[in-house]
Amino acid sequence: MFESVGWAEILVLGIAGLFILGPERLPAAAAWVGRSIRKVREYATGARDQLKNELGPDFDELRKPLQDLQQLRNFDPKTIVTQTLFGDGDNGVKPNGYADTQPQLPPRPPADPPKPGDRPKIDPDAT
C-alpha cells in the first residue's frame, strides 16, 4: 500500500506530527491512523471476497484485464522494440521477418591491384 513512501518521508511525517500534535497526543494519533488503515484493508478484503463469491468463475475473467493493465506499469519501450526487432522466434525467423542466420555469400575473388601508369576501369553505365 505504501510502496512509494520511503523511510525518509515517514521520518518527515513523524517529525511534523511531533511539532503539530505534540508529544502527548502523537501516540494516540499514530494508533488511530493504524486502526483506520487496518479497517480500510478489512473492508477492501471483505468486498473482494464478497464479489468473488457472487461472481464465481467469472471473477477470474474479470481480473485478467486488470492484471494486464498492471503489467503496463513496467512498460519499457526500449525492451519492447529490442525484442520485436532482434528477438528469437520459434521457427528461426525473427518478428521483423528476417531469419536468425544470415545467408553466406560466396567469397569474392581478390581484385588485382592496378599497376603504376594503368588507367582505372570505367563503367559507362555508371556515369
C-alpha positions as CSV (number, residue, x, y, z in Angstrom):
1,M,0.0,0.0,0.0
2,F,2.8,2.4,0.9
3,E,5.2,1.2,-1.8
4,S,6.1,4.7,-2.9
5,V,6.6,6.1,0.6
6,G,10.2,5.6,1.9
7,W,11.7,5.9,5.3
8,A,12.7,9.5,4.8
9,E,9.1,10.5,4.1
10,I,7.9,8.6,7.2
11,L,10.5,10.3,9.3
12,V,9.5,13.7,8.0
13,L,5.8,13.0,8.7
14,G,6.7,11.8,12.2
15,I,8.7,15.0,13.0
16,A,5.9,17.1,11.5
17,G,3.4,15.2,13.6
18,L,5.5,15.7,16.7
19,F,5.6,19.5,16.1
20,I,1.9,19.8,15.2
21,L,0.3,17.4,17.8
22,G,2.9,17.5,20.5
23,P,4.5,14.5,22.3
24,E,1.4,13.8,24.4
25,R,-1.1,13.4,21.5
26,L,1.2,11.8,18.9
27,P,1.0,8.2,20.2
28,A,-2.8,8.3,20.2
29,A,-2.9,9.8,16.7
30,A,-0.5,7.1,15.4
31,A,-2.7,4.4,16.9
32,W,-5.8,6.0,15.3
33,V,-4.0,6.0,11.9
34,G,-3.0,2.4,12.3
35,R,-6.6,1.3,13.2
36,S,-8.0,3.2,10.3
37,I,-5.6,1.6,7.8
38,R,-6.4,-1.8,9.2
39,K,-10.1,-1.2,8.9
40,V,-9.8,0.0,5.3
41,R,-7.9,-3.1,4.5
42,E,-10.5,-5.3,6.1
43,Y,-13.3,-3.5,4.1
44,A,-11.4,-4.0,0.9
45,T,-10.7,-7.7,1.6
46,G,-14.3,-8.3,2.5
47,A,-15.6,-6.5,-0.6
48,R,-13.2,-8.6,-2.8
49,D,-14.3,-11.8,-1.1
50,Q,-17.9,-11.0,-1.5
51,L,-17.5,-10.1,-5.1
52,K,-15.6,-13.3,-5.7
53,N,-18.3,-15.4,-4.1
54,E,-21.1,-13.7,-6.1
55,L,-19.4,-13.8,-9.4
56,G,-17.8,-17.3,-9.1
57,P,-15.7,-18.3,-12.1
58,D,-16.5,-15.0,-13.8
59,F,-14.4,-13.2,-11.2
60,D,-11.1,-14.6,-12.7
61,E,-12.2,-13.5,-16.2
62,L,-12.8,-10.0,-14.7
63,R,-9.4,-9.9,-13.0
64,K,-7.4,-10.9,-16.2
65,P,-7.8,-7.4,-17.9
66,L,-6.9,-5.7,-14.7
67,Q,-3.7,-7.8,-14.4
68,D,-2.8,-6.9,-18.0
69,L,-3.2,-3.2,-17.1
70,Q,-0.9,-3.7,-14.1
71,Q,1.7,-5.1,-16.4
72,L,1.7,-1.8,-18.3
73,R,3.3,-0.2,-15.3
74,N,6.5,-2.0,-16.2
75,F,6.3,-0.9,-19.8
76,D,9.7,-0.2,-21.2
77,P,9.6,0.9,-24.9
78,K,13.3,0.1,-25.4
79,T,12.9,-3.5,-24.3
80,I,9.8,-4.0,-26.5
81,V,11.5,-2.6,-29.6
82,T,14.6,-4.7,-29.0
83,Q,12.6,-7.8,-28.6
84,T,10.5,-7.1,-31.6
85,L,13.5,-6.4,-33.9
86,F,16.0,-8.8,-32.6
87,G,14.1,-11.4,-30.6
88,D,14.2,-15.1,-31.5
89,G,11.1,-16.7,-33.0
90,D,10.0,-20.3,-32.6
91,N,10.7,-21.1,-36.2
92,G,14.1,-19.4,-36.6
93,V,12.5,-16.2,-38.1
94,K,12.6,-13.0,-36.1
95,P,9.4,-11.0,-35.6
96,N,10.7,-8.5,-38.2
97,G,10.7,-11.2,-40.9
98,Y,14.5,-11.8,-41.0
99,A,16.0,-15.2,-40.4
100,D,18.2,-15.8,-37.4
101,T,21.1,-16.7,-39.6
102,Q,22.3,-14.6,-42.4
103,P,22.9,-16.3,-45.8
104,Q,26.5,-16.9,-46.6
105,L,27.6,-15.1,-49.8
106,P,30.2,-16.8,-52.0
107,P,33.7,-15.3,-51.4
108,R,34.7,-12.6,-53.9
109,P,37.8,-13.2,-55.9
110,P,40.6,-10.8,-54.9
111,A,40.9,-7.9,-57.2
112,D,44.2,-7.3,-58.9
113,P,45.7,-4.0,-57.8
114,P,46.3,-1.6,-60.6
115,K,49.8,-1.3,-61.9
116,P,51.5,2.1,-62.0
117,G,50.5,4.0,-65.1
118,D,47.3,2.0,-65.7
119,R,44.1,3.8,-66.2
120,P,41.2,2.8,-63.9
121,K,38.4,0.8,-65.3
122,I,35.4,2.9,-66.2
123,D,31.8,1.6,-66.2
124,P,30.0,3.5,-68.9
125,D,26.6,2.6,-67.4
126,A,27.5,4.1,-64.1
127,T,28.5,7.5,-65.5
